[in-house]
Amino acid sequence: MRPYYQDEYVTIYHGDWRDLIDQLGLSADLIIADPPYGQTSLWWDRWPDGWPGEALALAPTMWCFGSFRMFWERRDEFAGWKVAQEIVWEKHNGSNFHNDRFRRVHEFVVQFYQGDWESLYKWPVRTNDATKQTVRRKKRPPHTGRTDASHYTSEDGGPRLMRSVLKVRSCHGRALNETQKPEGIVRPLIEYSCPPGGLVLSLFMGAGTDLRVAKDMGRRAVGFDVREDQCEIAAQRLSQGVLNLEAV
């Protein structure tokens, strides 16, 4: 079985991962899944029945993109997984299929795992936006006959745990795939759940964002897609130099 694309870090296969995975014998650290939600009439938006159960054999943890409706309607298919936590991805724009509902500007990313949580690899992600406590003391007015020294302390920055609501601009206007995810929402998932040098599986890779980010972070990655045009787009993105993810 020949890869569609391969370099030092990343391998792409053209086809359904469920038809190919047994031949590869992979043992991964992390799955990232952005499956078709199956909530529109678009030809490519077809939920692959039973895939969460088949993914149980591939890695101890998985981050899966989706809507609440998707997870609710397909909850039985995730029965073999335990839910760890979820992230809300807040986009700068949104979709609105109904004019009698709130405009939807978010998606969920849910972490599933199996086995013992304590033994699972996890690296809490921190951001340098914490603000130290500020202390202010006012001087007494001169007419009181007494003047006290003032004290002012303020220090911005410093680490704190990343919040579960992440505001990241979507790829609207520049997307190479109908549901392309930005690098900024994928990076913390990989940093948190995949050790340096580990292996990420992208089961529905689309334009290859998961693979691109994994490569730039020094992780190995294997991606699958049933559409050859998406494999070609991902291959072209991966053949470029290392991205500056801090600027994304």
C-alpha positions as a Markdown table, in Angstrom:
| # | Residue | x | y | z |
|---|---|---|---|---|
| 1 | Met | 0.0 | 0.0 | 0.0 |
| 2 | Arg | 1.7 | 3.2 | -1.2 |
| 3 | Pro | 1.2 | 6.5 | 0.6 |
| 4 | Tyr | -0.2 | 9.4 | -1.3 |
| 5 | Tyr | 2.4 | 11.6 | 0.3 |
| 6 | Gln | 5.2 | 11.0 | 2.8 |
| 7 | Asp | 8.0 | 12.9 | 4.4 |
| 8 | Glu | 10.1 | 12.6 | 7.6 |
| 9 | Tyr | 7.1 | 13.4 | 9.8 |
| 10 | Val | 3.9 | 12.9 | 7.9 |
| 11 | Thr | 2.2 | 10.2 | 5.8 |
| 12 | Ile | -1.0 | 10.6 | 3.9 |
| 13 | Tyr | -3.2 | 7.8 | 2.6 |
| 14 | His | -6.0 | 8.2 | 0.0 |
| 15 | Gly | -8.9 | 6.2 | 1.2 |
| 16 | Asp | -11.2 | 5.4 | 4.1 |
| 17 | Trp | -9.1 | 4.8 | 7.2 |
| 18 | Arg | -11.3 | 1.9 | 8.2 |
| 19 | Asp | -10.3 | 0.0 | 5.1 |
| 20 | Leu | -6.6 | 0.7 | 5.5 |
| 21 | Ile | -5.7 | 0.9 | 9.2 |
| 22 | Asp | -5.4 | -2.8 | 9.8 |
| 23 | Gln | -2.7 | -3.1 | 7.1 |
| 24 | Leu | -0.6 | -0.4 | 8.8 |
| 25 | Gly | -0.4 | -1.8 | 12.3 |
| 26 | Leu | -0.2 | 1.7 | 13.9 |
| 27 | Ser | -0.1 | 2.4 | 17.6 |
| 28 | Ala | -0.8 | 6.1 | 18.0 |
| 29 | Asp | -0.8 | 8.5 | 21.0 |
| 30 | Leu | -3.7 | 10.7 | 19.8 |
| 31 | Ile | -6.6 | 10.7 | 17.4 |
| 32 | Ile | -8.0 | 14.0 | 16.1 |
| 33 | Ala | -11.3 | 13.5 | 14.3 |
| 34 | Asp | -13.3 | 16.1 | 12.4 |
| 35 | Pro | -16.0 | 13.8 | 10.9 |
| 36 | Pro | -18.8 | 14.8 | 8.7 |
| 37 | Tyr | -21.5 | 15.9 | 11.1 |
| 38 | Gly | -24.3 | 14.5 | 8.9 |
| 39 | Gln | -26.5 | 17.5 | 9.4 |
| 40 | Thr | -26.9 | 19.0 | 6.0 |
| 41 | Ser | -27.9 | 17.8 | 2.5 |
| 42 | Leu | -24.5 | 18.3 | 1.1 |
| 43 | Trp | -23.2 | 15.2 | -0.7 |
| 44 | Trp | -20.0 | 15.0 | 1.4 |
| 45 | Asp | -21.8 | 15.4 | 4.7 |
| 46 | Arg | -22.5 | 11.8 | 5.5 |
| 47 | Trp | -21.8 | 10.4 | 9.0 |
| 48 | Pro | -19.6 | 7.2 | 8.8 |
| 49 | Asp | -21.7 | 4.8 | 10.9 |
| 50 | Gly | -19.9 | 3.1 | 13.8 |
| 51 | Trp | -16.5 | 4.8 | 13.4 |
| 52 | Pro | -16.0 | 5.9 | 17.0 |
| 53 | Gly | -16.2 | 2.3 | 18.1 |
| 54 | Glu | -13.6 | 1.2 | 15.5 |
| 55 | Ala | -11.3 | 4.0 | 16.6 |
| 56 | Leu | -11.1 | 2.5 | 20.1 |
| 57 | Ala | -8.2 | 0.2 | 19.0 |
| 58 | Leu | -6.1 | 3.0 | 17.6 |
| 59 | Ala | -5.1 | 5.3 | 20.5 |
| 60 | Pro | -5.8 | 6.0 | 24.2 |
| 61 | Thr | -7.3 | 9.4 | 23.7 |
| 62 | Met | -9.2 | 11.3 | 21.0 |
| 63 | Trp | -10.2 | 14.9 | 20.4 |
| 64 | Cys | -13.4 | 15.1 | 18.2 |
| 65 | Phe | -14.9 | 18.1 | 16.7 |
| 66 | Gly | -18.7 | 18.4 | 16.5 |
| 67 | Ser | -21.9 | 20.1 | 17.4 |
| 68 | Phe | -24.0 | 19.4 | 20.4 |
| 69 | Arg | -26.6 | 17.9 | 18.1 |
| 70 | Met | -24.1 | 15.6 | 16.5 |
| 71 | Phe | -22.8 | 14.3 | 19.9 |
| 72 | Trp | -26.3 | 13.9 | 21.3 |
| 73 | Glu | -27.7 | 12.0 | 18.3 |
| 74 | Arg | -24.6 | 9.8 | 18.0 |
| 75 | Arg | -23.9 | 9.3 | 21.7 |
| 76 | Asp | -24.4 | 5.5 | 21.6 |
| 77 | Glu | -21.6 | 5.2 | 19.1 |
| 78 | Phe | -19.2 | 6.8 | 21.6 |
| 79 | Ala | -20.2 | 4.3 | 24.3 |
| 80 | Gly | -16.7 | 2.7 | 24.6 |
| 81 | Trp | -15.1 | 6.0 | 25.3 |
| 82 | Lys | -15.0 | 8.1 | 28.5 |
| 83 | Val | -15.5 | 11.9 | 28.3 |
| 84 | Ala | -12.7 | 13.9 | 29.8 |
| 85 | Gln | -13.5 | 17.5 | 28.9 |
| 86 | Glu | -14.7 | 19.8 | 26.2 |
| 87 | Ile | -13.5 | 23.0 | 24.5 |
| 88 | Val | -15.8 | 25.6 | 23.0 |
| 89 | Trp | -14.3 | 27.1 | 19.8 |
| 90 | Glu | -15.8 | 30.6 | 19.3 |
| 91 | Lys | -15.4 | 31.8 | 15.8 |
| 92 | His | -15.5 | 35.3 | 14.5 |
| 93 | Asn | -18.3 | 34.5 | 12.1 |
| 94 | Gly | -21.0 | 31.9 | 12.1 |
| 95 | Ser | -23.6 | 30.0 | 10.2 |
| 96 | Asn | -27.3 | 30.4 | 10.3 |
| 97 | Phe | -29.5 | 27.8 | 8.6 |
| 98 | His | -32.6 | 29.1 | 10.3 |
| 99 | Asn | -33.7 | 32.7 | 10.8 |
| 100 | Asp | -35.7 | 31.9 | 14.0 |
| 101 | Arg | -32.7 | 30.8 | 16.1 |
| 102 | Phe | -29.5 | 32.3 | 17.5 |
| 103 | Arg | -26.7 | 32.7 | 15.1 |
| 104 | Arg | -24.3 | 29.8 | 15.7 |
| 105 | Val | -20.7 | 31.0 | 16.1 |
| 106 | His | -19.2 | 28.0 | 18.0 |
| 107 | Glu | -18.3 | 24.3 | 17.8 |
| 108 | Phe | -17.3 | 21.8 | 20.4 |
| 109 | Val | -14.1 | 19.8 | 20.6 |
| 110 | Val | -14.6 | 16.9 | 23.1 |
| 111 | Gln | -11.8 | 14.9 | 24.5 |
| 112 | Phe | -12.5 | 11.2 | 24.9 |
| 113 | Tyr | -10.2 | 8.6 | 26.5 |
| 114 | Gln | -10.1 | 5.0 | 27.6 |
| 115 | Gly | -8.3 | 3.3 | 30.5 |
| 116 | Asp | -7.0 | 5.1 | 33.5 |
| 117 | Trp | -7.0 | 8.9 | 33.4 |
| 118 | Glu | -4.0 | 9.2 | 35.8 |
| 119 | Ser | -1.8 | 7.2 | 33.5 |
| 120 | Leu | -2.9 | 9.1 | 30.4 |
| 121 | Tyr | -0.4 | 11.5 | 28.9 |
| 122 | Lys | -1.5 | 15.1 | 29.4 |
| 123 | Trp | 0.4 | 18.4 | 29.4 |
| 124 | Pro | -1.7 | 21.2 | 30.7 |
| 125 | Val | -1.5 | 24.1 | 28.2 |
| 126 | Arg | -0.9 | 27.6 | 29.7 |
| 127 | Thr | -1.1 | 31.0 | 28.3 |
| 128 | Asn | 1.0 | 34.1 | 29.3 |
| 129 | Asp | -2.0 | 36.4 | 30.0 |
| 130 | Ala | -2.4 | 36.2 | 33.7 |
| 131 | Thr | -2.4 | 39.5 | 35.6 |
| 132 | Lys | -0.9 | 39.8 | 39.0 |
| 133 | Gln | -2.9 | 41.4 | 41.8 |
| 134 | Thr | -2.7 | 45.2 | 41.8 |
| 135 | Val | -2.4 | 47.1 | 45.1 |
| 136 | Arg | -3.2 | 50.8 | 45.2 |
| 137 | Arg | -3.1 | 53.2 | 48.2 |
| 138 | Lys | -4.0 | 56.8 | 47.9 |
| 139 | Lys | -2.2 | 59.7 | 49.5 |
| 140 | Arg | -4.0 | 61.7 | 52.1 |
| 141 | Pro | -4.9 | 65.2 | 50.9 |
| 142 | Pro | -2.3 | 67.9 | 52.0 |
| 143 | His | -4.9 | 69.8 | 54.1 |
| 144 | Thr | -5.1 | 66.9 | 56.6 |
| 145 | Gly | -1.5 | 67.8 | 57.7 |
| 146 | Arg | -0.3 | 64.4 | 56.8 |
| 147 | Thr | 1.0 | 62.8 | 53.7 |
| 148 | Asp | 1.5 | 59.1 | 53.3 |
| 149 | Ala | 3.6 | 57.4 | 50.8 |
| 150 | Ser | 1.7 | 55.8 | 47.9 |
| 151 | His | 2.2 | 52.3 | 46.7 |
| 152 | Tyr | 1.4 | 50.9 | 43.3 |
| 153 | Thr | 2.2 | 47.5 | 42.0 |
| 154 | Ser | 1.1 | 46.1 | 38.7 |
| 155 | Glu | 2.6 | 43.2 | 36.7 |
| 156 | Asp | 0.9 | 41.9 | 33.6 |
| 157 | Gly | 1.6 | 38.6 | 31.9 |
| 158 | Gly | 2.6 | 35.2 | 33.3 |
| 159 | Pro | 1.2 | 31.7 | 32.9 |
| 160 | Arg | -2.3 | 30.5 | 33.7 |
| 161 | Leu | -4.2 | 27.5 | 32.5 |
| 162 | Met | -5.7 | 27.9 | 29.1 |
| 163 | Arg | -9.4 | 28.6 | 29.2 |
| 164 | Ser | -12.0 | 26.2 | 27.8 |
| 165 | Val | -13.5 | 28.8 | 25.5 |
| 166 | Leu | -11.0 | 29.6 | 22.7 |
| 167 | Lys | -11.6 | 32.5 | 20.4 |
| 168 | Val | -9.9 | 31.6 | 17.1 |
| 169 | Arg | -10.7 | 33.1 | 13.7 |
| 170 | Ser | -12.1 | 30.5 | 11.3 |
| 171 | Cys | -10.7 | 30.0 | 7.8 |
| 172 | His | -13.6 | 31.7 | 6.2 |
| 173 | Gly | -12.5 | 33.3 | 2.9 |
| 174 | Arg | -9.3 | 31.3 | 2.7 |
| 175 | Ala | -10.4 | 27.7 | 3.4 |
| 176 | Leu | -9.2 | 24.9 | 1.2 |
| 177 | Asn | -11.8 | 22.5 | 2.6 |
| 178 | Glu | -15.5 | 23.0 | 3.4 |
| 179 | Thr | -15.0 | 22.6 | 7.2 |
| 180 | Gln | -11.3 | 23.5 | 7.5 |
| 181 | Lys | -10.1 | 24.1 | 11.0 |
| 182 | Pro | -7.6 | 26.9 | 11.8 |
| 183 | Glu | -4.1 | 26.0 | 13.1 |
| 184 | Gly | -4.8 | 27.9 | 16.3 |
| 185 | Ile | -7.6 | 25.6 | 17.5 |
| 186 | Val | -5.6 | 22.4 | 16.7 |
| 187 | Arg | -2.3 | 23.3 | 18.3 |
| 188 | Pro | -3.5 | 23.1 | 22.0 |
| 189 | Leu | -5.1 | 19.8 | 21.4 |
| 190 | Ile | -1.8 | 18.2 | 20.2 |
| 191 | Glu | 0.2 | 20.0 | 22.8 |
| 192 | Tyr | -2.0 | 18.7 | 25.6 |
| 193 | Ser | -2.5 | 15.1 | 24.5 |
| 194 | Cys | 0.5 | 14.0 | 22.3 |
| 195 | Pro | 4.1 | 13.9 | 23.7 |
| 196 | Pro | 7.0 | 15.3 | 21.6 |
| 197 | Gly | 7.9 | 12.8 | 19.0 |
| 198 | Gly | 4.5 | 11.0 | 19.4 |
| 199 | Leu | 2.1 | 10.0 | 16.7 |
| 200 | Val | -1.1 | 11.7 | 15.8 |
| 201 | Leu | -3.8 | 10.1 | 13.6 |
| 202 | Ser | -6.1 | 12.4 | 11.6 |
| 203 | Leu | -9.0 | 10.1 | 10.6 |
| 204 | Phe | -10.8 | 12.7 | 8.4 |
| 205 | Met | -7.9 | 15.0 | 7.5 |
| 206 | Gly | -9.5 | 17.2 | 4.9 |
| 207 | Ala | -7.0 | 19.9 | 4.0 |
| 208 | Gly | -4.5 | 18.5 | 6.4 |
| 209 | Thr | -4.4 | 21.1 | 9.2 |
| 210 | Asp | -3.9 | 18.4 | 11.9 |
| 211 | Leu | -0.9 | 17.1 | 10.0 |
| 212 | Arg | 0.6 | 20.5 | 9.3 |
| 213 | Val | 0.4 | 21.5 | 12.9 |
| 214 | Ala | 1.7 | 18.1 | 14.2 |
| 215 | Lys | 4.7 | 18.4 | 11.8 |
| 216 | Asp | 5.5 | 21.9 | 12.9 |
| 217 | Met | 5.4 | 20.8 | 16.6 |
| 218 | Gly | 7.8 | 17.9 | 16.1 |
| 219 | Arg | 5.1 | 15.2 | 16.2 |
| 220 | Arg | 4.6 | 12.5 | 13.6 |
| 221 | Ala | 1.3 | 12.2 | 11.9 |
| 222 | Val | -0.7 | 9.9 | 9.6 |
| 223 | Gly | -3.8 | 11.2 | 7.8 |
| 224 | Phe | -6.6 | 9.7 | 5.7 |
| 225 | Asp | -9.1 | 11.1 | 3.4 |
| 226 | Val | -11.5 | 9.5 | 0.8 |
| 227 | Arg | -11.2 | 12.5 | -1.6 |
| 228 | Glu | -8.1 | 12.7 | -3.7 |
| 229 | Asp | -8.4 | 16.4 | -4.2 |
| 230 | Gln | -8.1 | 16.9 | -0.4 |
| 231 | Cys | -5.0 | 14.6 | -0.3 |
| 232 | Glu | -3.4 | 16.8 | -2.9 |
| 233 | Ile | -4.2 | 20.0 | -1.0 |
| 234 | Ala | -2.8 | 18.5 | 2.2 |
| 235 | Ala | 0.3 | 17.3 | 0.4 |
| 236 | Gln | 1.0 | 20.7 | -1.0 |
| 237 | Arg | 0.6 | 22.3 | 2.4 |
| 238 | Leu | 3.0 | 19.8 | 4.0 |
| 239 | Ser | 5.6 | 20.4 | 1.3 |
| 240 | Gln | 6.0 | 24.0 | 2.4 |
| 241 | Gly | 8.4 | 25.2 | 5.1 |
| 242 | Val | 7.7 | 25.2 | 8.8 |
| 243 | Leu | 4.8 | 27.6 | 9.7 |
| 244 | Asn | 5.1 | 30.2 | 12.4 |
| 245 | Leu | 2.2 | 29.0 | 14.5 |
| 246 | Glu | 2.8 | 31.7 | 17.2 |
| 247 | Ala | 1.5 | 34.2 | 14.7 |
| 248 | Val | -1.7 | 32.2 | 13.9 |
